[in-house]
């Protein structure tokens, strides 16, 4: 497996010791991310090095940044809008809906904005044992619709609008699926295996699509990011200095990568936020 050219070595820009760092979102000036298990939200501004943190009232699996500056979040209890004190600390919560109130062992995990503007988020069994997870779509009017069930650990989604595709992962099963989007993101059909991983590969975690339609995957217990072309061929990897990179976000001139320290208390930089500069 070759190393991808054109990138610097990963630099830890915030040794946060996040228990379960996840869900990075680039807003054009700063990268936002969540520590699901703390629980907490973080914001890092690379131009100034400014770091801001908020203690969350419950686990935040993923979120979007809305035009008014609030976060639309997929949390332990369901979907909610969060207004954050700009100086850190306080969070005001406006619940939207709780589509899995009848499954108290579940929580929401990864999520992204679909091409039509809706919010797709996956749920999972917090104990990572039951296949009780599902993919949900949240519309602008606050209506949540279940798209599919039967997942153990949902991750993604990653949308390739140009090809009308969505990539979905069940990390526990080491499987990345691809499906055809219907109605620009209203749902999906024709789901099939994109890449199946096995022993020694690690677990596919957070994903993102680059400008060429290639899929980047962070590998939990794999110490790397890997890039795949639209046909599922491995194009190369970027090695990470931590065992459990969890997700990534593309910025203007860098890739930001979150990681986890859970189970790695003696590993230096585990749970840090990393930047990989484009050369």
Steps between C-alpha positions, in 0.01 A plus 500: 500500500661825385514829686303779337718778360436869549441501876716586799531281807210531743547768765314490831350849528304426818606232746146488637507139630146464367341177617315457171579790268273495195298690240732782383328781307689777318315834484752690285685644797505236772455128550232387746491151650338296774630281780206264523597333826611811695250636387628826352519716188823663379597769252851564362598801287825419315581861404524612863532169684194591709334207678150511648311222682146447620378238745207322339199390706497161328700322226502678162565251223510744208379843399458756223556875525186691405496847332406666831809354669314239703588132477249243381612196697430128517530423872444216744131586533432609142525807279538848650619851418780632716582867564854531638647778710773638270753502783444137596309339782128553453268315260129567451311198362187508286375142450379416148389137524585171672446228238647219712355582840384138516862368474674645809822305438556675167669831425562693183844478342632634170306723262526742206298741288351338189505671157138612549586669831353238734697358792579129487617343828551145615409351835668211679494289813724688744630163625591407139346155532148509353423573134245761609643791300321676217549779249271799543425800282397825669317751280493878543154483658632278781354176364725195541465201270671165549681389185643161601559285808727215607835675562733441795724809468389757242762726344495744212306583301714639221316653204623507141240731347664494156453124472174489696652277767513463874753293695391341831710302746434238762832525680445196721456286189800667327276572202459811286191503280411719204147575384323714243337817629136548418348846445829678576519361850147405600618142540707232332468176306716224355729477804802276446839434659761755392795359699510217753789504746635220717750396763783747545333778299351691793143630499372752244377802694426856381507570126504790256492555123769715337470723195577210265226277638741277691409366843730563797456276806650527849585160648443433869778265615653553158718811559427644156280678252441314175375634167288294258393584146129478403549137392631398842868481403746602771701803390725533804513600863619760747646356820385650829705513822206365702325164494145628487441779250125540479397748230619777270396831347649680201598864548644744247859378526493215748320193625389503863482163676340413833605208718410308815689422820252248638694183580827677414577685820878449459520591129647848440273739305203260503183706497674791330386712207739478206565711193649357181616785278475481123840562343 
